């Protein structure tokens, strides 16, 4: 595997960058320059298909946690997934992201089948999976069926912090093992975390960056923690928007080659979130291609952006808006640039 260029930032500097509000603009300017040097003004788009909101996990922060009885649970049928892909392909999407809760009845065979069908029909597309922790054998079968990338946020890299935001049956060690398994199999791998999740300290964020430096991820997805009213963390506060922008910028500086999305959570917390996310060094947008019932019921947090420009249908207006910020949406698989 190629050794990638990583810009290690020493502890004291990193701490200042994370905590000091007055650093936001200069960090964003530097990150934007680095992004331009690696990717020009190109923005890659991914068609997000929210395949299931059924989840066996009970993460304290997440709106689709197992114990939340106020969720209309759904699982897309294979033909619904395929129709979303057909629709997206027509709009110019060349990456599809199948994202879902850890749904035990999403069998290996079902997922393999869906991947094969999309890949047979659209060989020029990339398939990204975001289906949580699965066995090595499942990951391998998905990869052999044609999946290219896998997103699995580590959420935090401090085991004590991990234990404060997840129930005992989940462990950071297992999550990290999954990430290394995915790398070993050959996936382009994405990690990430929430900014300002309950009990998170600056040292935790620094540890996340150190963990990612070791993992050398192809993709890094982050967003602010956002309150979900049906969870044990309902009384915490939403994360800081500007700290999240600084974190996006820091990630671009540390990982110049990486694919970094301006996430839905960033667009939810601030109306200019996705624009400023791009200006802070992000180079990926993930509009939602899911059928209406999925869009309505896939709520990890409150007030999720779900009308307007995050919808894939709005690709034309999105293109225009992105162009007005000085970026260009491309019809391309948008693989990671490995040249550095
Ligand atoms: N606020 C922000 N992000 C959340 N996620 C889950 N719940 C929340 C929340 N309340 C993020 C997690 C998960 C990703 C799919 O969504 O980081 O990995």
Boltz pocket constraint, residues with backbone or C-beta under 6 A from the ligand:
constraints:
  - pocket:
      binder: B
      contacts: [[A, 61], [A, 62], [A, 63], [A, 153], [A, 155], [A, 193], [A, 194], [A, 223], [A, 224], [A, 225], [A, 226], [A, 227], [A, 228], [A, 265], [A, 300], [A, 301]]
      max_distance: 6.0
